[in-house]
Amino acid sequence: MMGGKSSTIAAGVCGALFVGYCIYFDRKRRSDPNFKNRLRERRRNQAVAKQGTGLSKLPDLKDAEAVQKFFLEEIQLGEELLAQGDYENGVEHLTNAIAVCGQPQQLLQVLQQTLPPP
């Protein structure tokens, strides 16, 4: 019976300390005049970093020659990276190729047949 009471008191003290820390941190944050500027700058930097990856570098889909060039480059680069063991970047490049492919189902079937199983 005594152990239950002690743990209840300990949990209450920990909860009170946590709430106290939250209040302290919030007050410190609100009193900092540069907080919003730093937050905006950090979010802007994260957005710029995120833009540099993924599907943001796709070519103009109306230009068939650019799409074909991009497709072949991404397939080649993806296969090279997979052969080197860099699976994450290799799959990312193959995904970019699938995104611009006119017949993605057929491409996926070819990739399943040509690539080694995981």
N, C-alpha and C positions, 0 to 999 in steps of 0.2 A: 504494500500500500504506500509506503514511503517513497519507493522508486517512481511511482506514477505521479506523485505530487511534485517531486524534484524535476522530472522531465517536463511537466507542464509549466513550471516556473521558468526553466531554462528556455523552453520554446517561446514563452512570453517575452523574456528578456531579449532573445535573439530577434524576435519580431519588432520589438520597440527600437532596438539598435538599427535595424534595417530601415524602418520608417524615418528615424532620426537622420540617418545618412541621406536618404532620398530628399528630405526637406532641406538639409544642408546643401546638397549638390544643386538642387533647383534654385535655391536662393543665390548661390554663388554664380550659377549660369545666368540668371536674370540680371544680376548686377554687373556682369561683364559687358561693356559697351561694344566690343568687337565680336561677340559670340555669333550674331547673325551673319556678319560678313565672313567669318571663318567657315561657318556652316555652308553658306552659299558657295564659297570657293571650293570646299571639299566636294560638294555635290557636283559642281561644274567639272572638276578634275575627274571624278568618277565617271561622269557621262562621256567625257572625251576619251577616257581609257576604254570604256565599253564600246564606243563607236569604232575603234580600231580593230575589233575582233568580230568574228561571226559573219553574218550575211550582209553586212553594210558595204562590202566592197564588190558587190555584184555589178556587172556591166549593164549598159543600157539595153534592155530586153528587146527594143525595136531594131537594134543593129545586129543582124544575124551573124555577120562576120565576127564581131566582138564577142558575141555569146559563144560561138563555136570555139574561138581561140581561148576564151576563159574556161570553157568546159574541158578542153584537152589539157590545158595547163593544170587545172585542178585535179583531174584524174591522174596525170603523171606525177604531180607532187604528192598526192595522197598515197599512191602506190609506193613511191620512194620512201616516204616517211614510215609507212607500215613495215616495209622491208627493213628499215633501220631500227624498228622497235618503238618508235614514237607514235603509239597508237592513238593518243588523244588528238594530236594535230593532224594525223593522217585521216582519221575519221571526219574531222572538221572539214578538210579539203574535199573529201569524197561527198560529204553532205552538200557542200556548195555546188559541186558538179550535178548532183541529183536535183538540186533546186532549180537549175536552169535547163535541165534536160527536158526535151519534148515528150519522151516516153520513159518516165522514171521506173515503171514496173519492169520493163525489159532490161534497163540498166541494172536494177537491183538483182535480177536473176543472173545476169552475166557476172556481176561482182560476187554473188554467192558461189558461183561455179569456179571462178578463177582465184579468189582469195582463200587462203588456208582457214580452216575452222578455228574458232577462238580457243 
